[in-house]
């Protein structure tokens, strides 16, 4: 008989099988890991330089695209979002929120951006971050997704002002408790009231969310309870402080040997409750006190005068002495005055003033390393009217011979100084709102543009530059212009040559030349020809009637300008071989031709004449004709037995005026 297998005999067989299972599982695990690692690294190689799959920027899916294709997609999405603009909705009403607003203070049509995308920065962040991912992180994000917000800049202060302009009429905001000063200087408190207002900061945050999503969906808003910042109880506690300030009047503001008094009557007129460092307090009305200090600044301010000289054939031909500058710090002075008047026993306050020593003293103007031409800018102003030519000459003369110190951040607005009759400028007509207004300095953007071109040619870093809102013939080719207007926009660049730069100017007929002399450091500059695209035709010619011209006289202030975008690059190659590439982009709005037509000043309307005779014949004529444009004539003739003939001849002019910043 066969021998029976015992339990003892089965143990070696079971152990062998178990060991084989463990080996197989281990081998399978190792194989799986190797396969997974292979897949991960294979996926990494497959992705290469493309955008990581699963990547989203807002609602835009860019995963798997090349960097250039992704940028093009995001550029289109951003442009569409900016063109559509944002909006807010209150109940059944919707209010558009554009991406830019016109700057009413700038006759050269500069605009104020409210919000904008920076797609280049967005793409740079994506590529920089993705390069730091290891293959496993890339695989993780490819499976679970990678959501990125676009780079968006928001001018919150201006955006809030626009929202308040659109929604403010719907609010009934809270009012703070107010200080009341009676005829006998008796103090009392006008109670505070609660109200309703929109939460503007939250609304702006939600608008930013729309920008991050490339969404044009309106943001729904609602009024919220608005509580006063200064209650009646707060006001009652502040009455002793208010009385102390009145009793201490008058106050004296001092700078050097000069002094100015704030009389008791001014104290009574300016004193109010206000929030100081988030706490209720008493002090002078900010607007009134600011105006007072600004008037003092007109007396005190002295513009710094640098040691300067002019060159002819490489030689110094003239020079002028340097002078220290003095500038009243208006905001700091206002804060200082309001701080001091709250202190017991203080009746005299020092003005906050900044004194600036000239960067180039007179004694050093002949040893500055002014050796050779390092950059030149040119523009042509053919066709400019007499006053514009005069202002260009005045601005160029102001700049001629200026010295720019090493590492100085040159400001064109600061260097030009005051732009008014006292500094030799003439006025030129500017259309603002519904009338024509003369303004000083028309033509100084020729100065800004030529300075920009000289700084470009010299390879100097551009710190601040704004293009005009529309193309101007004086500044072609498009994209190489720079608008300036005191105080903003400015044009600024930095002297990074390590030596002084001499700024010289020359006018030959209709040509303006700005030249920078200094010491070359081996850098070279290559600038591309501007690429002009997205061209848009302007609207038909616009006629603006004015009494500032003789009746029938026509003056076309603006030619038609085709809207467009422009772009060029500047490549700087330094002596050590490193390169820096700057891209300058400009957007120009289409602008229609604008012509002023002189009309006679409107005569007072004649009184209606009534003629009544025994035959019951009544003839009444009313003739109103300020300006001819729309002619509506109604004649009613009813003849029963009595004859009544009434003729009404109405001539009404309705001319659509250009935006408030249209310059001439």
C-alpha positions in Angstrom: 0.0 0.0 0.0 1.2 3.6 -0.7 2.5 5.5 2.2 0.2 8.1 3.6 1.2 11.8 3.5 1.4 13.2 7.0 1.0 16.8 8.2 4.7 16.9 8.8 5.4 16.0 5.2 3.1 18.9 3.9 4.9 21.8 5.7 7.9 22.1 3.4 5.6 22.1 0.4 3.4 24.9 1.8 6.4 27.0 2.8 7.8 26.7 -0.7 4.5 27.8 -2.2 4.3 30.7 0.2 7.8 31.8 -0.5 7.0 31.6 -4.2 3.9 33.8 -3.7 6.0 36.4 -1.8 8.6 36.4 -4.5 6.0 36.8 -7.2 4.3 39.6 -5.3 7.6 41.3 -4.7 8.5 40.9 -8.3 5.1 42.2 -9.4 5.4 45.2 -7.1 8.8 46.1 -8.3 7.6 45.7 -11.9 4.6 47.9 -11.2 6.8 50.5 -9.6 9.2 50.4 -12.6 6.3 50.6 -15.0 4.9 53.6 -13.0 8.3 55.3 -13.0 8.7 54.6 -16.6 5.2 56.0 -17.3 6.0 59.1 -15.2 9.3 59.8 -16.9 7.8 58.9 -20.3 5.0 61.4 -19.6 7.5 64.0 -18.6 9.4 63.5 -21.9 6.1 63.5 -23.8 5.1 66.9 -22.3 8.5 68.4 -23.1 8.3 72.2 -23.4 4.5 72.2 -23.8 2.2 73.5 -21.1 1.4 70.9 -18.5 -1.8 69.0 -19.4 -4.7 69.9 -17.0 -3.5 73.5 -16.8 -6.3 76.2 -16.7 -6.0 80.0 -16.5 -9.4 81.0 -15.2 -11.8 79.4 -17.7 -9.2 79.1 -20.4 -7.8 75.6 -20.9 -4.2 75.8 -22.1 -2.9 72.4 -21.1 -1.0 70.6 -23.8 -0.4 73.7 -25.9 2.9 75.2 -26.8 3.9 78.4 -24.9 3.3 80.6 -27.9 -0.2 79.0 -28.6 -1.2 79.4 -25.0 -0.1 83.0 -25.0 -2.0 83.7 -28.2 -5.2 82.1 -26.7 -4.8 84.1 -23.4 -4.1 87.3 -25.4 -7.4 86.8 -27.3 -9.3 86.1 -24.2 -7.9 89.1 -22.3 -8.5 91.4 -25.3 -12.1 90.2 -25.5 -12.7 90.7 -21.8 -11.2 94.2 -21.9 -13.3 95.1 -25.0 -16.5 93.8 -23.3 -15.7 95.4 -20.0 -17.3 94.5 -16.7 -20.6 95.4 -15.2 -22.6 95.5 -12.0 -26.3 94.9 -11.6 -28.6 96.4 -9.0 -32.1 95.0 -9.1 -33.2 95.4 -12.7 -30.5 98.0 -13.7 -27.1 97.1 -15.1 -24.2 99.5 -15.1 -21.2 99.0 -17.4 -17.7 99.3 -15.9 -15.2 100.0 -18.7 -11.5 99.1 -18.6 -10.3 102.7 -19.0 -11.6 106.2 -18.4 -10.6 109.4 -20.0 -8.4 111.8 -18.0 -10.2 115.1 -18.1 -7.1 116.9 -17.0 -5.0 115.9 -20.0 -5.6 117.6 -23.3 -3.4 115.0 -25.1 -6.1 112.3 -24.5 -4.2 110.2 -22.0 -6.5 107.6 -20.4 -6.6 106.1 -16.9 -6.6 102.3 -16.8 -9.0 100.8 -14.3 -8.0 97.2 -14.9 -5.7 95.3 -17.2 -4.2 91.9 -17.9 -0.5 91.1 -18.1 -0.4 87.9 -20.1 3.4 88.0 -20.5 3.7 87.9 -16.7 1.1 85.2 -16.5 3.0 83.0 -19.0 6.3 83.7 -17.2 4.8 82.5 -13.9 3.4 79.3 -15.5 6.7 78.4 -17.2 8.8 79.3 -14.2 6.6 77.2 -11.8 6.3 74.2 -14.1 10.1 74.0 -14.5 10.4 73.5 -10.7 8.0 70.5 -10.7 9.5 67.1 -10.6 8.1 64.4 -12.9 5.8 63.0 -10.2 4.4 66.5 -9.5 3.8 67.0 -13.2 1.9 63.7 -13.3 -0.1 64.7 -10.3 -1.2 68.0 -11.7 -1.9 66.4 -15.1 -4.4 64.1 -13.4 -6.0 66.4 -10.8 -5.6 69.7 -12.7 -3.6 72.9 -12.1 -5.7 76.1 -11.8 -3.9 79.4 -12.2 -5.1 83.0 -11.9 -4.0 85.4 -14.6 -1.9 88.4 -13.7 -4.4 91.3 -13.3 -3.7 94.9 -12.3 -6.5 96.9 -10.8 -6.6 100.6 -10.0 -8.8 100.2 -6.9 -9.1 103.9 -6.1 -10.2 105.0 -9.6 -12.4 101.9 -9.9 -14.2 102.8 -6.7 -14.7 106.4 -7.9 -16.3 105.1 -11.1 -18.5 102.7 -9.2 -19.5 105.5 -6.8 -20.3 107.8 -9.7 -22.6 105.1 -11.2 -24.2 103.9 -8.0 -24.0 106.8 -5.6 -27.4 108.2 -6.5 -29.0 105.0 -5.2 -27.4 105.3 -1.7 -28.4 107.1 1.4 -25.1 106.9 3.3 -24.7 107.4 7.0 -23.8 110.9 8.2 -21.3 111.4 11.1 -22.1 113.6 14.1 -21.1 117.2 13.2 -19.6 120.0 15.2 -21.9 123.1 15.3 -20.4 126.4 16.3 -23.0 129.1 17.1 -22.7 132.8 16.6 -21.2 133.2 20.1 -18.8 130.3 19.6 -21.2 128.1 21.6 -20.5 124.4 20.7 -23.1 121.7 20.1 -23.4 118.4 18.2 -25.6 117.7 15.3 -26.7 114.0 15.7 -25.4 111.2 13.4 -27.7 109.2 11.2 -27.6 105.7 9.8 -28.1 104.9 6.2 -27.5 102.5 3.3 -24.5 102.2 1.1 -22.8 99.8 -1.3 -19.8 97.7 -0.1 -17.4 99.0 -2.7 -14.4 97.0 -1.6 -16.3 93.8 -1.8 -17.7 94.7 -5.2 -14.2 95.3 -6.5 -13.1 92.0 -5.1 -15.9 90.3 -7.0 -15.1 92.2 -10.2 -11.5 90.9 -9.9 -12.9 87.4 -9.6 -14.6 88.0 -12.9 -11.3 89.1 -14.5 -9.6 86.0 -13.1 -12.2 83.8 -14.8 -12.3 85.9 -18.1 -16.0 86.2 -17.3 -18.3 89.1 -18.4 -21.1 88.0 -16.1 -22.4 91.1 -14.2 -21.8 91.3 -10.5 -25.0 91.6 -8.5 -24.8 94.2 -5.8 -27.1 95.2 -2.9 -27.3 98.0 -0.4 -26.0 97.4 3.1 -26.6 99.2 6.4 -24.1 102.0 6.8 -23.3 103.2 10.3 -21.7 106.5 11.1 -18.0 106.7 12.0 -18.6 109.4 14.6 -21.6 108.9 16.8 -23.4 111.7 18.8 -21.7 110.2 22.0 -18.3 110.6 20.3 -19.1 114.2 19.4 -20.1 115.0 23.0 -16.8 113.7 24.2 -14.9 115.8 21.6 -16.5 119.2 22.6 -13.8 120.0 25.2 -11.0 119.4 22.6 -12.8 121.6 20.1 -13.2 124.4 22.6 -9.4 124.1 23.5 -8.5 124.5 19.8 -10.7 127.6 19.5 -9.3 129.1 22.7 -5.7 128.7 21.4 -6.3 130.6 18.2 -4.7 132.2 16.3 -2.0 129.7 15.2 1.2 130.6 13.3 2.8 128.5 10.5 6.6 129.1 10.3 9.3 128.4 7.8 12.7 130.2 8.2 12.1 133.9 8.5 8.6 133.7 7.0 5.3 133.1 8.9 1.6 132.8 8.1 -1.3 133.1 10.5 -4.4 131.0 10.9 -6.9 133.5 12.4 -9.6 132.7 14.9 -12.2 133.2 12.2 -10.4 130.6 10.0 -10.2 128.2 13.0 -14.0 128.5 13.6 -14.7 128.0 9.9 -12.3 125.0 9.4 -12.9 123.1 12.7 -14.8 119.8 12.4 -15.1 116.3 13.8 -13.0 113.8 11.8 -11.5 110.4 11.9 -7.8 110.4 12.9 -5.9 107.1 13.0 -9.3 105.3 12.9 -10.4 107.2 16.0 -12.9 110.1 16.3 -11.1 113.4 16.8 -11.4 117.2 16.1 -9.2 119.1 13.6 -9.2 121.4 10.6 -11.1 120.5 7.4 -8.6 118.6 5.2 -9.6 120.3 1.9 -9.6 123.8 3.4 -6.3 123.3 5.2 -4.7 121.7 2.1 -5.7 124.7 0.0 -4.2 127.0 2.6 -0.8 125.1 2.7 -0.8 125.0 -1.1 -1.0 128.8 -1.3 2.0 129.0 1.1 3.9 126.5 -1.1 3.5 128.9 -4.0 5.5 131.5 -2.0 8.1 129.1 -0.6 8.9 126.5 -3.4 12.1 127.1 -5.3 13.1 124.7 -8.0 16.5 123.2 -7.7 18.9 124.6 -10.3 21.7 122.3 -11.4 25.1 123.5 -12.6 24.7 123.4 -16.4 26.6 124.2 -19.5 26.3 124.0 -23.3 28.8 122.5 -25.8 29.9 123.5 -29.2 32.5 121.5 -31.0 33.3 119.6 -27.8 33.9 122.7 -25.8 32.0 124.4 -22.9 30.6 127.7 -24.1 28.5 128.8 -21.1 27.4 127.8 -17.6 25.0 128.9 -14.8 25.4 128.5 -11.0 23.5 125.8 -9.1 20.8 126.6 -6.5 19.3 124.5 -3.8 15.6 123.6 -4.2 12.9 124.0 -1.6 9.6 122.1 -1.8 6.7 122.3 0.8 5.5 118.8 1.7 1.8 119.7 1.5 0.3 116.4 2.9 2.9 116.2 5.7 2.4 119.8 6.6 -1.4 119.3 6.8 -1.0 116.3 9.1 1.6 118.2 11.2 -0.7 121.2 11.7 -3.7 119.1 12.6 -1.5 117.2 15.1 0.0 120.3 16.8 -3.3 122.2 17.2 -4.6 119.4 19.4 -1.7 119.8 21.9 -2.2 122.1 24.8 -0.1 125.3 24.7 1.0 124.9 21.0 0.3 128.0 18.9 3.2 127.8 16.4 3.8 125.0 13.8 6.8 124.5 11.6 6.1 123.9 8.0 7.2 120.5 6.6 9.7 121.3 3.9 12.1 119.3 1.8 15.3 121.0 0.8 17.2 119.5 -2.2 20.8 120.3 -2.8 21.9 120.4 -6.5 23.3 117.2 -7.7 25.9 118.9 -9.7 27.6 121.9 -8.1 28.9 124.7 -10.2 32.5 124.0 -9.4 32.4 120.5 -10.9 30.7 121.1 -14.2 34.0 121.0 -16.1 35.1 117.6 -14.9 32.1 115.3 -15.6 33.3 113.0 -18.3 31.2 114.6 -21.1 33.1 113.2 -24.0 30.9 112.0 -26.9 27.4 111.5 -28.3 25.7 108.5 -26.7 22.1 108.9 -28.0 19.9 111.1 -30.2 16.2 111.7 -30.6 14.4 113.4 -33.5 10.9 114.5 -34.3 9.2 116.8 -36.8 6.4 119.3 -36.0 5.6 120.6 -39.5 2.2 122.2 -39.6 2.2 123.3 -36.0 0.5 126.7 -35.2 2.5 129.6 -33.9 1.7 129.1 -30.2 2.6 125.4 -30.3 5.9 126.3 -32.0 6.6 128.8 -29.3 6.0 126.3 -26.5 8.2 123.7 -28.2 11.0 126.2 -28.3 10.4 127.2 -24.7 10.5 123.6 -23.5 13.6 122.8 -25.5 15.4 125.8 -24.2 14.5 124.7 -20.6 16.2 121.3 -21.2 19.2 122.5 -23.1 22.3 122.1 -21.0 20.8 120.0 -18.2 23.1 117.6 -16.5 21.8 114.2 -15.5 23.8 112.6 -12.7 24.9 109.0 -12.6 22.1 106.7 -11.3 19.7 109.7 -11.4 16.0 108.9 -12.3 15.3 111.7 -14.7 11.8 113.2 -14.6 10.8 115.3 -17.6 7.8 116.9 -15.8 10.1 117.8 -12.8 12.8 119.2 -15.0 10.4 121.4 -17.1 9.0 122.9 -13.9 6.0 125.2 -13.9 4.2 125.4 -17.2 2.4 128.7 -17.3 2.7 132.3 -18.4 5.4 133.0 -15.8 7.7 130.5 -17.5 7.1 131.8 -21.0 4.4 129.4 -22.2 1.5 130.4 -24.4 -2.0 129.1 -24.5 -3.6 126.9 -27.2 -7.3 126.0 -27.4 -8.4 122.8 -25.7 -11.9 121.3 -26.0 -13.1 120.4 -22.5 -16.6 119.3 -21.8 -18.9 121.7 -23.7 -16.7 124.6 -24.4 -13.2 125.5 -25.7 -10.7 126.6 -23.1 -7.1 128.0 -23.6 -4.4 126.0 -21.7 -0.7 126.6 -21.3 2.0 124.3 -22.8 0.2 122.9 -25.8 2.9 121.1 -27.8 5.0 119.8 -24.9 4.3 116.2 -25.9 6.7 117.0 -28.8 9.3 117.4 -26.1 8.1 114.2 -24.4 8.3 112.2 -27.6 11.7 113.4 -28.6 13.1 112.8 -25.1 11.7 109.2 -25.3 13.4 108.6 -28.6 16.8 109.9 -27.4 16.6 107.7 -24.3 15.7 104.7 -26.5 18.6 105.4 -28.8 21.0 105.8 -25.9 19.9 102.4 -24.4 18.8 104.0 -21.1 16.2 102.2 -18.9 12.7 103.6 -19.4 11.0 104.0 -16.0 7.7 105.6 -17.1 6.1 106.3 -20.4 2.6 106.6 -21.7 1.5 106.8 -25.3 -1.2 109.2 -26.6 -4.7 107.9 -26.7 -4.9 108.5 -30.4 -2.3 108.7 -33.2 -0.9 112.2 -33.9 0.8 113.0 -37.1 3.6 114.9 -35.3 4.7 111.7 -33.5 4.7 109.1 -36.3 5.8 106.4 -36.6 3.1 105.0 -34.3 4.3 103.6 -31.0 7.3 105.9 -30.5 5.5 108.7 -28.8 5.3 109.8 -25.2 2.6 112.0 -23.7 3.3 114.3 -20.7 1.0 116.5 -18.6 1.7 118.0 -15.2 1.6 116.2 -12.8 0.9 112.9 -14.7 1.6 111.2 -17.0 5.4 111.8 -16.7 8.2 110.5 -18.8 11.1 109.1 -16.8 14.4 107.2 -17.5 17.5 106.3 -15.5 21.1 107.3 -16.2 22.8 103.9 -15.7 25.9 104.8 -17.7 28.1 105.5 -14.6 28.8 109.0 -15.8 27.0 112.3 -16.2 24.9 112.9 -19.2 24.6 116.4 -20.9 21.2 117.0 -22.4 21.3 119.3 -25.4 18.5 120.5 -27.7 18.5 121.9 -31.2 15.7 123.1 -33.5 16.3 123.3 -37.3 13.2 124.5 -39.1 10.5 122.0 -38.3 12.9 119.4 -36.9 13.6 118.9 -33.2 16.8 117.2 -32.1 17.7 116.1 -28.6 21.2 114.8 -28.0 22.8 113.0 -25.0 26.5 113.5 -24.5 28.5 111.4 -22.0 30.9 108.5 -21.9 30.2 105.3 -23.9 30.3 102.1 -21.9 30.3 99.6 -24.8 26.5 99.0 -25.0 24.8 98.8 -28.4 21.2 99.3 -29.2 19.0 97.7 -32.0 15.4 98.9 -32.3 12.8 97.3 -34.6 10.4 99.2 -36.8 7.0 99.4 -35.0 4.4 96.8 -36.1 1.0 98.5 -36.5 -2.1 96.3 -36.4 -5.7 96.2 -35.4 -6.4 99.3 -37.3 -9.9 100.8 -36.9 -11.5 103.6 -38.9 -12.7 106.8 -37.1 -16.2 108.2 -37.0 -17.3 110.9 -39.4 -16.2 114.5 -38.9 -17.5 116.3 -35.8 -18.5 120.0 -35.9 -18.3 121.9 -32.7 -19.8 125.4 -32.7 -18.1 128.1 -30.6 -18.3 131.8 -29.9 -14.5 131.9 -29.4 -14.1 132.2 -33.2 -15.5 134.8 -35.5 -18.9 133.8 -37.1 -18.2 131.6 -40.1 -14.6 131.0 -39.2 -13.5 127.4 -39.2 -10.6 125.9 -37.3 -10.0 122.2 -37.5 -8.4 121.2 -34.2 -7.9 117.5 -35.0 -7.5 115.5 -38.1 -9.1 112.1 -38.4 -6.9 109.4 -36.8 -7.1 105.7 -37.5 -7.2 103.6 -34.3 -4.5 100.9 -34.0 -2.2 99.0 -31.8 1.6 99.3 -32.2 4.5 97.4 -30.9 8.3 97.4 -31.2 11.3 96.0 -29.3 14.6 97.4 -28.3 17.5 95.1 -27.7 20.4 96.4 -25.6 23.7 94.4 -25.7 26.1 95.4 -22.9 29.9 95.2 -23.0 29.9 91.9 -21.2 27.7 90.3 -23.8 24.5 90.2 -21.7 21.3 91.3 -23.5 18.1 93.1 -22.4 15.0 93.1 -24.6 12.3 95.7 -23.9 8.9 95.5 -25.7 7.0 98.8 -26.0 3.2 98.5 -26.7 0.8 101.2 -27.5 -3.0 101.3 -28.0 -4.6 104.2 -30.0 -8.3 104.9 -30.1 -9.9 105.9 -33.5 -10.5 109.6 -33.4 -12.7 111.6 -35.7 -11.9 114.9 -37.4 -12.9 117.8 -35.1 -13.6 121.3 -36.4 -14.6 124.4 -34.6 -17.0 126.7 -36.4 -17.5 130.2 -35.2 -21.1 131.3 -34.5 -22.6 134.6 -33.3 -23.4 135.0 -29.7 -27.1 134.4 -29.1 -29.1 137.5 -28.8 -31.9 137.7 -26.2 -35.2 136.3 -27.6 -37.6 139.1 -28.7 -40.8 139.6 -26.8 -43.9 138.3 -28.7 -45.6 141.1 -30.6 -49.4 141.2 -30.5 -51.5 143.1 -33.1 -55.3 143.3 -32.4 -57.7 145.3 -34.6 -61.5 145.8 -34.8 -61.7 143.0 -37.5 -60.7 140.5 -34.8 -57.4 139.9 -36.6 -54.7 138.6 -34.2 -51.1 138.0 -35.5 -48.6 136.6 -33.1 -45.0 135.7 -34.2 -42.5 133.9 -31.9 -39.1 133.4 -33.4 -36.4 131.7 -31.4 -33.1 131.0 -33.2 -30.0 130.6 -31.2 -28.0 128.3 -33.6 -29.1 126.6 -36.8 -28.9 122.8 -36.9 -32.4 121.2 -36.4 -35.2 123.2 -37.9 -38.7 122.5 -36.7 -41.5 124.8 -38.0 -45.1 124.5 -37.0 -47.8 126.7 -38.7 -51.3 126.7 -37.4 -53.8 128.7 -39.6 -57.5 128.7 -38.4 -59.9 131.0 -40.3 -63.6 131.0 -39.1 -64.9 134.6 -38.9 -62.0 135.9 -36.9 -58.5 135.3 -38.4 -55.8 134.0 -36.1 -52.3 133.2 -37.6 -49.6 131.8 -35.3 -46.2 130.9 -36.6 -43.6 129.2 -34.3 -40.1 128.9 -35.9 -37.7 127.0 -33.6 -34.1 126.4 -34.6 -32.3 124.3 -32.0 -28.6 123.3 -32.2 -27.5 120.0 -30.6 -23.8 119.3 -31.2 -22.2 116.3 -29.7 -19.0 117.5 -28.1 -15.8 115.5 -27.9 -14.7 113.9 -24.7 -13.5 116.3 -22.0 -9.8 115.6 -22.6 -9.7 116.3 -26.3 -6.7 118.5 -26.9 -5.8 120.9 -29.7 
